[in-house]
Amino acid sequence: MQLWTALLIGFAGSLHCAGMCGPLVLALPSLPGRAGAQFTGKLAYNVGRISTYAVLGLLFGLFGQMLGLAGFQRWVSLAAGAAILLSLLALPLRSATNLIAQPVNILKQALGRLLKARSLPAQFGFGALNGLLPCGLVYVAAAAAAATGEALGGLQYMTLFGLGTLPMMLTIGLAGQRLQLALRFKLQRLLPVSLAIVGTLLLLRGLALGIPYLSPKLPAQPGAAECCH
């Protein structure tokens, strides 16, 4: 799976993040100390968030690797691509479900406690827990991470996804509510376009049409070598 698509999803999806996670970022208390403390705190929050994405990417990549070793690699790509394209029919992406209501409530309680702590580790921890909150875009990136078929590839994919969201989230944290409202609804068309690109690439990869790099031949059996060119 092309890693540049992770940056594309992250950058285009950061407009979605502005509306969903922006209020959480704005709720973070300013750190006491010198003028640069605010920037340091917001950066720590984002590093925590991206670190969680990286761990999730590692786990989903490992899951995809296990399925690949069992001979299901192309089906992972096909299923992930189809799921992403079908999600376009239900935008905005929804994540509400009764199955995760209790874990989410526990996360919210932990986030509330961290909000009261005016320290750098607390803001890092706040970002790390924020990365675990249900989010349709994270699900999309996780599906693509699994489709890489590698633990390292999944880690790289989700890390780049998080880095793609960094400029918007860091800017919102520093500029405040006014910028959030000004940018929230702009360039919204980038999100479905980026999802369509990723979903299509995953489908092409799963079809194994023999197109170098775009749709290479995938191993037919565990242990077989993948043809890239």
Buried (B, 14 or more C-beta within 10 A) or exposed (E): BBBEBBBBBBBBBBBBBBBBBBEBBEEBBEBEEEEEBBEBBBBBBBBBBBBBBBBBBBBBBBBBBEBBEEBBBBBBBBBBBBBBBEBBEEEEBEBEEEEEEEEBEEBEEBBEEBBEEBBBEBBBBBBBBBBBBBBBBBBBBBBBBBBBBBBEBBBBBBBBBBBBBBEBBBBBBEEEEEBBEEBBEEEBEBBEEBBEBBBEBBBBBBBBEEEEEEBBBBBEEEEEEEEEE
